[in-house]
Amino acid sequence: MSRLREAAEEYLVMRRALGFKLTTQARQLRSFSDFCEARNAEHITTELALAWATQTPRGSRDEVY
């Protein structure tokens, strides 16, 4: 497990402990973690985030609350 994935999972645990459900957000964060791991990224960069966010032409259909 990469350090980025560990940090993402720790973040989700903390937010859930505060009462947030984070169903859609958890799925998206894990998708981003998968994307980063596939590229052997150790740090998040603007370029990496933009590449992940624009990788599909349909865009996100998930609403964020």
Buried (B, 14 or more C-beta within 10 A) or exposed (E): EBEBBEEBBEBBEEBEEEEEEBEEBBEBBBEBBEBBEEEEBEEEEEEBEEEBEEEEEEEEEEEEE
